[in-house]
């Protein structure tokens, strides 16, 4: 993707995820388990067939030594009026530098920029999942039922799905204007507040306080969950997935991205499996307070350690990660030679 629209395109992955979740909410509310499963199986099957028609990337062709095919591939992505020669030359230069260094797997990960990039990447993935988002999404109807909300659980769940899609779409429009870091910080801050509010509500409800029985107060869970999901959708939902593609250099991008994604899914499994256990053993109040505390920590982490990648090339990001904020240092590959 071009640097100017890299963030927008990068968030499209999460936008499709939220659309898929909303689709499953709607179909799930209208059908039984078997037809629901069949409908949900058809879409990935069709997408799997479509993968056979996906074009290869310019980088792939350059690695194979086919410059003409790389130019043709990039021309399709950029448009017929775009001069691809400079971008092809820049990409080829990076690949040549990587090849010239011939770093081993361990060496590639031993540079300061690589270590810092991987640490930040894993931390962002951890914070994404341990915000409790999958617990909220998977058990949204249970949360509303336990809260005693007057709204039908299926309807409330669909509402949260719509909110998620809207939030993610907004993120696609503002991420290349505002940057990654401000959106991540804002996202975690409001998720922490929303989780704390949910915890307070369940504390009042568990303690059988009269306030929790108020009809207006009963709308708090729906509002808090919607705010939680909306703020997740504009920041920690889409950004981590495209962020890891921006902070890793070509020498380690493949394995580092795979490690980060694997770690993300491990965290997702832990939260999805642990959420109902925490809810039953600790109660909704402490469960959401724990997730809120993690999000509050995440906001502080973002401010102190996450680098801004908006409008920066891979080389510029690597120089910053390597400790040079003005971009005068060498890239990660050259950094190993130092």
HELIX and SHEET records of a PDB file:
HELIX    1   1 UNK A    3  UNK A    5  5                                   3    
HELIX    2   2 UNK A    6  UNK A   10  1                                   5    
HELIX    3   3 UNK A   12  UNK A   30  1                                  19    
HELIX    4   4 UNK A   33  UNK A   50  1                                  18    
HELIX    5   5 UNK A   51  UNK A   53  5                                   3    
HELIX    6   6 UNK A   58  UNK A   63  1                                   6    
HELIX    7   7 UNK A   67  UNK A   78  1                                  12    
HELIX    8   8 UNK A   85  UNK A  101  1                                  17    
HELIX    9   9 UNK A  105  UNK A  108  1                                   4    
HELIX   10  10 UNK A  112  UNK A  129  1                                  18    
HELIX   11  11 UNK A  133  UNK A  138  1                                   6    
HELIX   12  12 UNK A  140  UNK A  147  1                                   8    
HELIX   13  13 UNK A  153  UNK A  178  1                                  26    
HELIX   14  14 UNK A  180  UNK A  206  1                                  27    
HELIX   15  15 UNK A  210  UNK A  213  5                                   4    
HELIX   16  16 UNK A  217  UNK A  219  5                                   3    
HELIX   17  17 UNK A  220  UNK A  234  1                                  15    
HELIX   18  18 UNK A  239  UNK A  247  1                                   9    
HELIX   19  19 UNK A  253  UNK A  281  1                                  29    
HELIX   20  20 UNK A  283  UNK A  305  1                                  23    
HELIX   21  21 UNK A  314  UNK A  321  1                                   8    
HELIX   22  22 UNK A  332  UNK A  337  1                                   6    
END                                                                             
